[in-house]
């Protein structure tokens, strides 16, 4: 029996050549950190926060009140 008879075809799907360091670096060159575009100011305290999220400063104050109860 040959290898093709023993294993299904998808098991033999391997690269023919080694991927060079240069090719790997070129592929990952555009995966860097991006600047946040959705920063706004909190209406309550004015500190910067992500849009559609609660402000960390206001959350901390609310959390302290909830734990005090």
PDB file of N, CA, C, O and CB in Angstrom:
ATOM      1  N   UNK A   1       0.838  -1.206   0.000  1.00  0.00           N
ATOM      2  CA  UNK A   1       0.000   0.000   0.000  1.00  0.00           C
ATOM      3  C   UNK A   1       0.873   1.257   0.000  1.00  0.00           C
ATOM      4  O   UNK A   1       1.886   1.334   0.696  1.00  0.00           O
ATOM      5  CB  UNK A   1      -0.948   0.005   1.227  1.00  0.00           C
ATOM      6  N   UNK A   2       0.455   2.226  -0.793  1.00  0.00           N
ATOM      7  CA  UNK A   2       1.202   3.483  -0.859  1.00  0.00           C
ATOM      8  C   UNK A   2       0.712   4.451   0.215  1.00  0.00           C
ATOM      9  O   UNK A   2      -0.282   4.192   0.894  1.00  0.00           O
ATOM     10  CB  UNK A   2       1.067   4.123  -2.259  1.00  0.00           C
ATOM     11  N   UNK A   3       1.421   5.565   0.359  1.00  0.00           N
ATOM     12  CA  UNK A   3       1.024   6.577   1.349  1.00  0.00           C
ATOM     13  C   UNK A   3      -0.345   7.160   1.048  1.00  0.00           C
ATOM     14  O   UNK A   3      -1.117   7.443   1.965  1.00  0.00           O
ATOM     15  CB  UNK A   3       2.054   7.697   1.401  1.00  0.00           C
ATOM     16  N   UNK A   4      -0.656   7.345  -0.240  1.00  0.00           N
ATOM     17  CA  UNK A   4      -1.946   7.921  -0.603  1.00  0.00           C
ATOM     18  C   UNK A   4      -3.105   7.014  -0.200  1.00  0.00           C
ATOM     19  O   UNK A   4      -4.196   7.499   0.098  1.00  0.00           O
ATOM     20  CB  UNK A   4      -1.996   8.190  -2.098  1.00  0.00           C
ATOM     21  N   UNK A   5      -2.874   5.699  -0.189  1.00  0.00           N
ATOM     22  CA  UNK A   5      -3.917   4.771   0.230  1.00  0.00           C
ATOM     23  C   UNK A   5      -4.072   4.754   1.746  1.00  0.00           C
ATOM     24  O   UNK A   5      -5.177   4.551   2.250  1.00  0.00           O
ATOM     25  CB  UNK A   5      -3.610   3.368  -0.278  1.00  0.00           C
ATOM     26  N   UNK A   6      -2.979   4.965   2.480  1.00  0.00           N
ATOM     27  CA  UNK A   6      -3.027   4.904   3.946  1.00  0.00           C
ATOM     28  C   UNK A   6      -3.613   6.159   4.577  1.00  0.00           C
ATOM     29  O   UNK A   6      -4.346   6.072   5.562  1.00  0.00           O
ATOM     30  CB  UNK A   6      -1.643   4.674   4.494  1.00  0.00           C
ATOM     31  N   UNK A   7      -3.299   7.327   4.021  1.00  0.00           N
ATOM     32  CA  UNK A   7      -3.726   8.594   4.608  1.00  0.00           C
ATOM     33  C   UNK A   7      -4.718   9.298   3.697  1.00  0.00           C
ATOM     34  O   UNK A   7      -4.615   9.187   2.476  1.00  0.00           O
ATOM     35  CB  UNK A   7      -2.519   9.499   4.877  1.00  0.00           C
ATOM     36  N   UNK A   8      -5.682  10.026   4.270  1.00  0.00           N
ATOM     37  CA  UNK A   8      -6.582  10.835   3.435  1.00  0.00           C
ATOM     38  C   UNK A   8      -5.798  11.966   2.762  1.00  0.00           C
ATOM     39  O   UNK A   8      -4.741  12.353   3.261  1.00  0.00           O
ATOM     40  CB  UNK A   8      -7.751  11.417   4.288  1.00  0.00           C
ATOM     41  N   UNK A   9      -6.286  12.500   1.650  1.00  0.00           N
ATOM     42  CA  UNK A   9      -5.529  13.517   0.898  1.00  0.00           C
ATOM     43  C   UNK A   9      -5.247  14.790   1.699  1.00  0.00           C
ATOM     44  O   UNK A   9      -4.196  15.401   1.506  1.00  0.00           O
ATOM     45  CB  UNK A   9      -6.285  13.883  -0.354  1.00  0.00           C
ATOM     46  N   UNK A  10      -6.149  15.210   2.589  1.00  0.00           N
ATOM     47  CA  UNK A  10      -5.933  16.454   3.327  1.00  0.00           C
ATOM     48  C   UNK A  10      -4.799  16.334   4.347  1.00  0.00           C
ATOM     49  O   UNK A  10      -4.274  17.350   4.803  1.00  0.00           O
ATOM     50  CB  UNK A  10      -7.214  16.866   4.032  1.00  0.00           C
ATOM     51  N   UNK A  11      -4.421  15.129   4.706  1.00  0.00           N
ATOM     52  CA  UNK A  11      -3.341  14.936   5.678  1.00  0.00           C
ATOM     53  C   UNK A  11      -1.975  15.251   5.071  1.00  0.00           C
ATOM     54  O   UNK A  11      -1.036  15.581   5.795  1.00  0.00           O
ATOM     55  CB  UNK A  11      -3.355  13.500   6.207  1.00  0.00           C
ATOM     56  N   UNK A  12      -1.859  15.151   3.752  1.00  0.00           N
ATOM     57  CA  UNK A  12      -0.581  15.363   3.090  1.00  0.00           C
ATOM     58  C   UNK A  12      -0.405  16.799   2.594  1.00  0.00           C
ATOM     59  O   UNK A  12       0.538  17.077   1.853  1.00  0.00           O
ATOM     60  CB  UNK A  12      -0.442  14.404   1.933  1.00  0.00           C
ATOM     61  N   UNK A  13      -1.286  17.707   2.984  1.00  0.00           N
ATOM     62  CA  UNK A  13      -1.188  19.092   2.528  1.00  0.00           C
ATOM     63  C   UNK A  13      -0.148  19.828   3.364  1.00  0.00           C
ATOM     64  O   UNK A  13      -0.466  20.371   4.423  1.00  0.00           O
ATOM     65  CB  UNK A  13      -2.567  19.804   2.613  1.00  0.00           C
ATOM     66  N   UNK A  14       1.082  19.845   2.891  1.00  0.00           N
ATOM     67  CA  UNK A  14       2.180  20.533   3.565  1.00  0.00           C
ATOM     68  C   UNK A  14       2.883  21.442   2.565  1.00  0.00           C
ATOM     69  O   UNK A  14       2.831  21.181   1.363  1.00  0.00           O
ATOM     70  CB  UNK A  14       3.181  19.515   4.189  1.00  0.00           C
ATOM     71  N   UNK A  15       3.537  22.499   3.029  1.00  0.00           N
ATOM     72  CA  UNK A  15       4.246  23.389   2.104  1.00  0.00           C
ATOM     73  C   UNK A  15       5.391  22.673   1.399  1.00  0.00           C
ATOM     74  O   UNK A  15       6.048  21.807   1.977  1.00  0.00           O
ATOM     75  CB  UNK A  15       4.782  24.607   2.849  1.00  0.00           C
ATOM     76  N   UNK A  16       5.618  23.044   0.147  1.00  0.00           N
ATOM     77  CA  UNK A  16       6.716  22.442  -0.607  1.00  0.00           C
ATOM     78  C   UNK A  16       8.055  23.079  -0.254  1.00  0.00           C
ATOM     79  O   UNK A  16       9.095  22.421  -0.303  1.00  0.00           O
ATOM     80  CB  UNK A  16       6.459  22.571  -2.104  1.00  0.00           C
ATOM     81  N   UNK A  17       8.026  24.366   0.104  1.00  0.00           N
ATOM     82  CA  UNK A  17       9.262  25.087   0.429  1.00  0.00           C
ATOM     83  C   UNK A  17       9.125  25.753   1.802  1.00  0.00           C
ATOM     84  O   UNK A  17       8.022  26.071   2.249  1.00  0.00           O
ATOM     85  CB  UNK A  17       9.588  26.152  -0.666  1.00  0.00           C
ATOM     86  N   UNK A  18      10.256  25.952   2.448  1.00  0.00           N
ATOM     87  CA  UNK A  18      10.282  26.654   3.728  1.00  0.00           C
ATOM     88  C   UNK A  18       9.997  28.128   3.497  1.00  0.00           C
ATOM     89  O   UNK A  18      10.523  28.724   2.557  1.00  0.00           O
ATOM     90  CB  UNK A  18      11.644  26.465   4.441  1.00  0.00           C
ATOM     91  N   UNK A  19       9.157  28.728   4.358  1.00  0.00           N
ATOM     92  CA  UNK A  19       8.884  30.158   4.267  1.00  0.00           C
ATOM     93  C   UNK A  19      10.068  30.917   4.842  1.00  0.00           C
ATOM     94  O   UNK A  19      10.454  30.708   5.992  1.00  0.00           O
ATOM     95  CB  UNK A  19       7.569  30.531   5.013  1.00  0.00           C
ATOM     96  N   UNK A  20      10.638  31.796   4.037  1.00  0.00           N
ATOM     97  CA  UNK A  20      11.838  32.517   4.472  1.00  0.00           C
ATOM     98  C   UNK A  20      11.501  33.561   5.537  1.00  0.00           C
ATOM     99  O   UNK A  20      10.350  33.971   5.687  1.00  0.00           O
ATOM    100  CB  UNK A  20      12.519  33.193   3.271  1.00  0.00           C
ATOM    101  N   UNK A  21      12.520  33.973   6.261  1.00  0.00           N
ATOM    102  CA  UNK A  21      12.345  35.002   7.282  1.00  0.00           C
ATOM    103  C   UNK A  21      11.815  36.288   6.656  1.00  0.00           C
ATOM    104  O   UNK A  21      10.965  36.960   7.240  1.00  0.00           O
ATOM    105  CB  UNK A  21      13.673  35.270   8.014  1.00  0.00           C
ATOM    106  N   UNK A  22      12.309  36.627   5.482  1.00  0.00           N
ATOM    107  CA  UNK A  22      11.869  37.837   4.793  1.00  0.00           C
ATOM    108  C   UNK A  22      10.378  37.783   4.467  1.00  0.00           C
ATOM    109  O   UNK A  22       9.662  38.765   4.664  1.00  0.00           O
ATOM    110  CB  UNK A  22      12.677  38.039   3.512  1.00  0.00           C
ATOM    111  N   UNK A  23       9.915  36.648   3.972  1.00  0.00           N
ATOM    112  CA  UNK A  23       8.492  36.510   3.633  1.00  0.00           C
ATOM    113  C   UNK A  23       7.621  36.572   4.879  1.00  0.00           C
ATOM    114  O   UNK A  23       6.554  37.186   4.861  1.00  0.00           O
ATOM    115  CB  UNK A  23       8.243  35.192   2.889  1.00  0.00           C
ATOM    116  N   UNK A  24       8.070  35.937   5.969  1.00  0.00           N
ATOM    117  CA  UNK A  24       7.314  35.999   7.220  1.00  0.00           C
ATOM    118  C   UNK A  24       7.240  37.434   7.720  1.00  0.00           C
ATOM    119  O   UNK A  24       6.187  37.883   8.175  1.00  0.00           O
ATOM    120  CB  UNK A  24       7.955  35.093   8.290  1.00  0.00           C
ATOM    121  N   UNK A  25       8.361  38.160   7.635  1.00  0.00           N
ATOM    122  CA  UNK A  25       8.400  39.546   8.106  1.00  0.00           C
ATOM    123  C   UNK A  25       7.494  40.436   7.252  1.00  0.00           C
ATOM    124  O   UNK A  25       6.816  41.317   7.781  1.00  0.00           O
ATOM    125  CB  UNK A  25       9.846  40.081   8.083  1.00  0.00           C
ATOM    126  N   UNK A  26       7.478  40.212   5.939  1.00  0.00           N
ATOM    127  CA  UNK A  26       6.617  41.011   5.056  1.00  0.00           C
ATOM    128  C   UNK A  26       5.141  40.741   5.349  1.00  0.00           C
ATOM    129  O   UNK A  26       4.323  41.659   5.302  1.00  0.00           O
ATOM    130  CB  UNK A  26       6.928  40.704   3.574  1.00  0.00           C
ATOM    131  N   UNK A  27       4.799  39.492   5.650  1.00  0.00           N
ATOM    132  CA  UNK A  27       3.412  39.146   5.938  1.00  0.00           C
ATOM    133  C   UNK A  27       2.944  39.790   7.239  1.00  0.00           C
ATOM    134  O   UNK A  27       1.793  40.214   7.342  1.00  0.00           O
ATOM    135  CB  UNK A  27       3.247  37.627   6.013  1.00  0.00           C
ATOM    136  N   UNK A  28       3.828  39.865   8.231  1.00  0.00           N
ATOM    137  CA  UNK A  28       3.427  40.412   9.528  1.00  0.00           C
ATOM    138  C   UNK A  28       3.733  41.903   9.658  1.00  0.00           C
ATOM    139  O   UNK A  28       3.581  42.461  10.745  1.00  0.00           O
ATOM    140  CB  UNK A  28       4.119  39.654  10.639  1.00  0.00           C
ATOM    141  N   UNK A  29       4.156  42.557   8.588  1.00  0.00           N
ATOM    142  CA  UNK A  29       4.534  43.969   8.676  1.00  0.00           C
ATOM    143  C   UNK A  29       3.339  44.868   8.943  1.00  0.00           C
ATOM    144  O   UNK A  29       3.497  45.932   9.543  1.00  0.00           O
ATOM    145  CB  UNK A  29       5.221  44.405   7.400  1.00  0.00           C
ATOM    146  N   UNK A  30       2.138  44.466   8.510  1.00  0.00           N
ATOM    147  CA  UNK A  30       0.976  45.332   8.694  1.00  0.00           C
ATOM    148  C   UNK A  30       0.124  44.924   9.893  1.00  0.00           C
ATOM    149  O   UNK A  30      -1.038  45.318   9.985  1.00  0.00           O
ATOM    150  CB  UNK A  30       0.127  45.324   7.445  1.00  0.00           C
ATOM    151  N   UNK A  31       0.689  44.142  10.811  1.00  0.00           N
ATOM    152  CA  UNK A  31      -0.067  43.690  11.978  1.00  0.00           C
ATOM    153  C   UNK A  31       0.235  44.513  13.220  1.00  0.00           C
ATOM    154  O   UNK A  31      -0.050  44.065  14.331  1.00  0.00           O
ATOM    155  CB  UNK A  31       0.228  42.236  12.252  1.00  0.00           C
ATOM    156  N   UNK A  32       0.799  45.696  13.067  1.00  0.00           N
ATOM    157  CA  UNK A  32       1.191  46.495  14.217  1.00  0.00           C
ATOM    158  C   UNK A  32       0.005  47.100  14.948  1.00  0.00           C
ATOM    159  O   UNK A  32      -1.140  46.936  14.528  1.00  0.00           O
ATOM    160  CB  UNK A  32       2.120  47.583  13.784  1.00  0.00           C
ATOM    161  N   UNK A  33       0.279  47.798  16.039  1.00  0.00           N
ATOM    162  CA  UNK A  33      -0.770  48.457  16.810  1.00  0.00           C
ATOM    163  C   UNK A  33      -1.336  49.630  16.027  1.00  0.00           C
ATOM    164  O   UNK A  33      -0.606  50.376  15.375  1.00  0.00           O
ATOM    165  CB  UNK A  33      -0.232  48.930  18.169  1.00  0.00           C
ATOM    166  N   UNK A  34      -2.652  49.775  16.106  1.00  0.00           N
ATOM    167  CA  UNK A  34      -3.330  50.872  15.424  1.00  0.00           C
ATOM    168  C   UNK A  34      -3.773  51.901  16.467  1.00  0.00           C
ATOM    169  O   UNK A  34      -4.047  51.550  17.614  1.00  0.00           O
ATOM    170  CB  UNK A  34      -4.552  50.351  14.597  1.00  0.00           C
ATOM    171  N   UNK A  35      -3.840  53.170  16.063  1.00  0.00           N
ATOM    172  CA  UNK A  35      -4.330  54.211  16.954  1.00  0.00           C
ATOM    173  C   UNK A  35      -5.829  54.071  17.143  1.00  0.00           C
ATOM    174  O   UNK A  35      -6.546  53.709  16.209  1.00  0.00           O
ATOM    175  CB  UNK A  35      -3.984  55.602  16.408  1.00  0.00           C
ATOM    176  N   UNK A  36      -6.308  54.359  18.350  1.00  0.00           N
ATOM    177  CA  UNK A  36      -7.740  54.324  18.625  1.00  0.00           C
ATOM    178  C   UNK A  36      -8.391  55.548  17.998  1.00  0.00           C
ATOM    179  O   UNK A  36      -7.930  56.672  18.191  1.00  0.00           O
ATOM    180  CB  UNK A  36      -8.018  54.270  20.154  1.00  0.00           C
ATOM    181  N   UNK A  37      -9.466  55.325  17.248  1.00  0.00           N
ATOM    182  CA  UNK A  37     -10.178  56.417  16.587  1.00  0.00           C
ATOM    183  C   UNK A  37     -11.449  56.805  17.324  1.00  0.00           C
ATOM    184  O   UNK A  37     -12.053  57.828  17.003  1.00  0.00           O
ATOM    185  CB  UNK A  37     -10.514  56.033  15.164  1.00  0.00           C
ATOM    186  N   UNK A  38     -11.876  56.005  18.315  1.00  0.00           N
ATOM    187  CA  UNK A  38     -13.171  56.222  18.948  1.00  0.00           C
ATOM    188  C   UNK A  38     -13.049  56.746  20.386  1.00  0.00           C
ATOM    189  O   UNK A  38     -13.791  56.319  21.271  1.00  0.00           O
ATOM    190  CB  UNK A  38     -13.961  54.931  18.941  1.00  0.00           C
ATOM    191  N   UNK A  39     -12.105  57.676  20.614  1.00  0.00           N
ATOM    192  CA  UNK A  39     -11.970  58.286  21.937  1.00  0.00           C
ATOM    193  C   UNK A  39     -12.866  59.517  22.018  1.00  0.00           C
ATOM    194  O   UNK A  39     -12.871  60.356  21.118  1.00  0.00           O
ATOM    195  CB  UNK A  39     -10.490  58.663  22.229  1.00  0.00           C
ATOM    196  N   UNK A  40     -13.623  59.613  23.111  1.00  0.00           N
ATOM    197  CA  UNK A  40     -14.477  60.772  23.359  1.00  0.00           C
ATOM    198  C   UNK A  40     -14.277  61.189  24.810  1.00  0.00           C
ATOM    199  O   UNK A  40     -13.621  60.486  25.580  1.00  0.00           O
ATOM    200  CB  UNK A  40     -15.990  60.455  23.057  1.00  0.00           C
ATOM    201  N   UNK A  41     -14.843  62.328  25.180  1.00  0.00           N
ATOM    202  CA  UNK A  41     -14.766  62.806  26.571  1.00  0.00           C
ATOM    203  C   UNK A  41     -16.038  62.419  27.302  1.00  0.00           C
ATOM    204  O   UNK A  41     -17.136  62.500  26.750  1.00  0.00           O
ATOM    205  CB  UNK A  41     -14.551  64.350  26.628  1.00  0.00           C
ATOM    206  N   UNK A  42     -15.881  62.000  28.538  1.00  0.00           N
ATOM    207  CA  UNK A  42     -17.018  61.637  29.386  1.00  0.00           C
ATOM    208  C   UNK A  42     -17.852  62.883  29.658  1.00  0.00           C
ATOM    209  O   UNK A  42     -17.313  63.943  29.976  1.00  0.00           O
ATOM    210  CB  UNK A  42     -16.540  60.989  30.724  1.00  0.00           C
ATOM    211  N   UNK A  43     -19.168  62.748  29.531  1.00  0.00           N
ATOM    212  CA  UNK A  43     -20.043  63.899  29.767  1.00  0.00           C
ATOM    213  C   UNK A  43     -20.125  64.247  31.242  1.00  0.00           C
ATOM    214  O   UNK A  43     -20.375  65.401  31.591  1.00  0.00           O
ATOM    215  CB  UNK A  43     -21.438  63.622  29.227  1.00  0.00           C
ATOM    216  N   UNK A  44     -19.916  63.268  32.113  1.00  0.00           N
ATOM    217  CA  UNK A  44     -20.029  63.513  33.541  1.00  0.00           C
ATOM    218  C   UNK A  44     -18.776  64.143  34.132  1.00  0.00           C
ATOM    219  O   UNK A  44     -18.865  65.134  34.857  1.00  0.00           O
ATOM    220  CB  UNK A  44     -20.330  62.230  34.254  1.00  0.00           C
ATOM    221  N   UNK A  45     -17.597  63.575  33.827  1.00  0.00           N
ATOM    222  CA  UNK A  45     -16.377  64.055  34.474  1.00  0.00           C
ATOM    223  C   UNK A  45     -15.374  64.663  33.498  1.00  0.00           C
ATOM    224  O   UNK A  45     -14.440  65.338  33.929  1.00  0.00           O
ATOM    225  CB  UNK A  45     -15.723  62.925  35.219  1.00  0.00           C
ATOM    226  N   UNK A  46     -15.541  64.442  32.201  1.00  0.00           N
ATOM    227  CA  UNK A  46     -14.661  65.053  31.216  1.00  0.00           C
ATOM    228  C   UNK A  46     -13.389  64.284  30.912  1.00  0.00           C
ATOM    229  O   UNK A  46     -12.582  64.734  30.099  1.00  0.00           O
ATOM    230  CB  UNK A  46     -14.298  66.390  31.667  1.00  0.00           C
ATOM    231  N   UNK A  47     -13.188  63.132  31.546  1.00  0.00           N
ATOM    232  CA  UNK A  47     -11.976  62.362  31.259  1.00  0.00           C
ATOM    233  C   UNK A  47     -12.153  61.576  29.956  1.00  0.00           C
ATOM    234  O   UNK A  47     -13.280  61.243  29.589  1.00  0.00           O
ATOM    235  CB  UNK A  47     -11.646  61.399  32.435  1.00  0.00           C
ATOM    236  N   UNK A  48     -11.058  61.278  29.255  1.00  0.00           N
ATOM    237  CA  UNK A  48     -11.190  60.537  27.993  1.00  0.00           C
ATOM    238  C   UNK A  48     -11.639  59.100  28.233  1.00  0.00           C
ATOM    239  O   UNK A  48     -11.255  58.466  29.216  1.00  0.00           O
ATOM    240  CB  UNK A  48      -9.863  60.545  27.230  1.00  0.00           C
ATOM    241  N   UNK A  49     -12.466  58.599  27.306  1.00  0.00           N
ATOM    242  CA  UNK A  49     -12.961  57.233  27.398  1.00  0.00           C
ATOM    243  C   UNK A  49     -13.265  56.725  26.004  1.00  0.00           C
ATOM    244  O   UNK A  49     -13.334  57.511  25.059  1.00  0.00           O
ATOM    245  CB  UNK A  49     -14.215  57.151  28.298  1.00  0.00           C
ATOM    246  N   UNK A  50     -13.448  55.410  25.861  1.00  0.00           N
ATOM    247  CA  UNK A  50     -13.852  54.826  24.590  1.00  0.00           C
ATOM    248  C   UNK A  50     -15.340  55.074  24.379  1.00  0.00           C
ATOM    249  O   UNK A  50     -16.123  55.020  25.327  1.00  0.00           O
ATOM    250  CB  UNK A  50     -13.533  53.307  24.546  1.00  0.00           C
ATOM    251  N   UNK A  51     -15.725  55.345  23.140  1.00  0.00           N
ATOM    252  CA  UNK A  51     -17.130  55.565  22.827  1.00  0.00           C
ATOM    253  C   UNK A  51     -17.935  54.305  23.158  1.00  0.00           C
ATOM    254  O   UNK A  51     -17.445  53.189  22.983  1.00  0.00           O
ATOM    255  CB  UNK A  51     -17.305  55.954  21.336  1.00  0.00           C
ATOM    256  N   UNK A  52     -19.153  54.484  23.630  1.00  0.00           N
ATOM    257  CA  UNK A  52     -20.079  53.399  23.981  1.00  0.00           C
ATOM    258  C   UNK A  52     -19.566  52.545  25.134  1.00  0.00           C
ATOM    259  O   UNK A  52     -19.975  51.392  25.273  1.00  0.00           O
ATOM    260  CB  UNK A  52     -20.327  52.517  22.772  1.00  0.00           C
ATOM    261  N   UNK A  53     -18.686  53.086  25.958  1.00  0.00           N
ATOM    262  CA  UNK A  53     -18.193  52.401  27.152  1.00  0.00           C
ATOM    263  C   UNK A  53     -18.290  53.359  28.325  1.00  0.00           C
ATOM    264  O   UNK A  53     -18.266  54.577  28.152  1.00  0.00           O
ATOM    265  CB  UNK A  53     -16.725  51.898  26.960  1.00  0.00           C
ATOM    266  N   UNK A  54     -18.402  52.793  29.523  1.00  0.00           N
ATOM    267  CA  UNK A  54     -18.456  53.642  30.714  1.00  0.00           C
ATOM    268  C   UNK A  54     -17.046  54.127  31.047  1.00  0.00           C
ATOM    269  O   UNK A  54     -16.065  53.402  30.880  1.00  0.00           O
ATOM    270  CB  UNK A  54     -19.078  52.871  31.925  1.00  0.00           C
ATOM    271  N   UNK A  55     -16.971  55.345  31.512  1.00  0.00           N
ATOM    272  CA  UNK A  55     -15.704  55.963  31.867  1.00  0.00           C
ATOM    273  C   UNK A  55     -15.099  55.225  33.072  1.00  0.00           C
ATOM    274  O   UNK A  55     -15.827  54.930  34.020  1.00  0.00           O
ATOM    275  CB  UNK A  55     -15.897  57.479  32.180  1.00  0.00           C
ATOM    276  N   UNK A  56     -13.809  54.922  33.066  1.00  0.00           N
ATOM    277  CA  UNK A  56     -13.195  54.196  34.191  1.00  0.00           C
ATOM    278  C   UNK A  56     -13.309  54.954  35.518  1.00  0.00           C
ATOM    279  O   UNK A  56     -13.500  54.344  36.570  1.00  0.00           O
ATOM    280  CB  UNK A  56     -11.727  53.922  33.890  1.00  0.00           C
ATOM    281  N   UNK A  57     -13.191  56.267  35.465  1.00  0.00           N
ATOM    282  CA  UNK A  57     -13.278  57.070  36.690  1.00  0.00           C
ATOM    283  C   UNK A  57     -14.696  57.003  37.276  1.00  0.00           C
ATOM    284  O   UNK A  57     -14.871  56.809  38.479  1.00  0.00           O
ATOM    285  CB  UNK A  57     -12.883  58.544  36.403  1.00  0.00           C
ATOM    286  N   UNK A  58     -15.697  57.166  36.414  1.00  0.00           N
ATOM    287  CA  UNK A  58     -17.085  57.098  36.873  1.00  0.00           C
ATOM    288  C   UNK A  58     -17.433  55.684  37.351  1.00  0.00           C
ATOM    289  O   UNK A  58     -18.157  55.517  38.332  1.00  0.00           O
ATOM    290  CB  UNK A  58     -18.045  57.529  35.744  1.00  0.00           C
ATOM    291  N   UNK A  59     -16.916  54.678  36.659  1.00  0.00           N
ATOM    292  CA  UNK A  59     -17.169  53.297  37.057  1.00  0.00           C
ATOM    293  C   UNK A  59     -16.596  53.035  38.444  1.00  0.00           C
ATOM    294  O   UNK A  59     -17.235  52.385  39.272  1.00  0.00           O
ATOM    295  CB  UNK A  59     -16.567  52.316  36.033  1.00  0.00           C
ATOM    296  N   UNK A  60     -15.395  53.539  38.697  1.00  0.00           N
ATOM    297  CA  UNK A  60     -14.755  53.346  39.998  1.00  0.00           C
ATOM    298  C   UNK A  60     -15.618  53.950  41.102  1.00  0.00           C
ATOM    299  O   UNK A  60     -15.802  53.346  42.159  1.00  0.00           O
ATOM    300  CB  UNK A  60     -13.342  53.975  40.011  1.00  0.00           C
ATOM    301  N   UNK A  61     -16.151  55.163  40.844  1.00  0.00           N
ATOM    302  CA  UNK A  61     -16.998  55.818  41.849  1.00  0.00           C
ATOM    303  C   UNK A  61     -18.285  55.028  42.072  1.00  0.00           C
ATOM    304  O   UNK A  61     -18.703  54.845  43.216  1.00  0.00           O
ATOM    305  CB  UNK A  61     -17.332  57.260  41.417  1.00  0.00           C
ATOM    306  N   UNK A  62     -18.923  54.556  40.991  1.00  0.00           N
ATOM    307  CA  UNK A  62     -20.134  53.754  41.128  1.00  0.00           C
ATOM    308  C   UNK A  62     -19.860  52.454  41.866  1.00  0.00           C
ATOM    309  O   UNK A  62     -20.666  52.030  42.693  1.00  0.00           O
ATOM    310  CB  UNK A  62     -20.729  53.459  39.761  1.00  0.00           C
ATOM    311  N   UNK A  63     -18.754  51.831  41.581  1.00  0.00           N
ATOM    312  CA  UNK A  63     -18.388  50.576  42.214  1.00  0.00           C
ATOM    313  C   UNK A  63     -18.190  50.770  43.719  1.00  0.00           C
ATOM    314  O   UNK A  63     -18.599  49.926  44.516  1.00  0.00           O
ATOM    315  CB  UNK A  63     -17.116  50.005  41.575  1.00  0.00           C
ATOM    316  N   UNK A  64     -17.572  51.868  44.098  1.00  0.00           N
ATOM    317  CA  UNK A  64     -17.372  52.162  45.527  1.00  0.00           C
ATOM    318  C   UNK A  64     -18.722  52.345  46.230  1.00  0.00           C
ATOM    319  O   UNK A  64     -18.914  51.876  47.352  1.00  0.00           O
ATOM    320  CB  UNK A  64     -16.497  53.435  45.707  1.00  0.00           C
ATOM    321  N   UNK A  65     -19.652  53.030  45.560  1.00  0.00           N
ATOM    322  CA  UNK A  65     -20.991  53.220  46.146  1.00  0.00           C
ATOM    323  C   UNK A  65     -21.723  51.896  46.294  1.00  0.00           C
ATOM    324  O   UNK A  65     -22.365  51.653  47.315  1.00  0.00           O
ATOM    325  CB  UNK A  65     -21.824  54.178  45.286  1.00  0.00           C
ATOM    326  N   UNK A  66     -21.631  51.022  45.263  1.00  0.00           N
ATOM    327  CA  UNK A  66     -22.318  49.741  45.317  1.00  0.00           C
ATOM    328  C   UNK A  66     -21.733  48.864  46.405  1.00  0.00           C
ATOM    329  O   UNK A  66     -22.478  48.171  47.099  1.00  0.00           O
ATOM    330  CB  UNK A  66     -22.239  49.034  43.971  1.00  0.00           C
ATOM    331  N   UNK A  67     -20.410  48.875  46.575  1.00  0.00           N
ATOM    332  CA  UNK A  67     -19.790  48.039  47.610  1.00  0.00           C
ATOM    333  C   UNK A  67     -20.071  48.574  49.006  1.00  0.00           C
ATOM    334  O   UNK A  67     -20.075  47.819  49.979  1.00  0.00           O
ATOM    335  CB  UNK A  67     -18.282  47.949  47.387  1.00  0.00           C
ATOM    336  N   UNK A  68     -20.308  49.888  49.102  1.00  0.00           N
ATOM    337  CA  UNK A  68     -20.588  50.479  50.418  1.00  0.00           C
ATOM    338  C   UNK A  68     -21.973  50.076  50.924  1.00  0.00           C
ATOM    339  O   UNK A  68     -22.217  50.080  52.130  1.00  0.00           O
ATOM    340  CB  UNK A  68     -20.482  52.013  50.349  1.00  0.00           C
ATOM    341  N   UNK A  69     -22.877  49.728  50.011  1.00  0.00           N
ATOM    342  CA  UNK A  69     -24.247  49.347  50.423  1.00  0.00           C
ATOM    343  C   UNK A  69     -24.299  47.976  51.041  1.00  0.00           C
ATOM    344  O   UNK A  69     -25.370  47.516  51.436  1.00  0.00           O
ATOM    345  CB  UNK A  69     -25.190  49.391  49.239  1.00  0.00           C
TER     346      UNK A  69
END
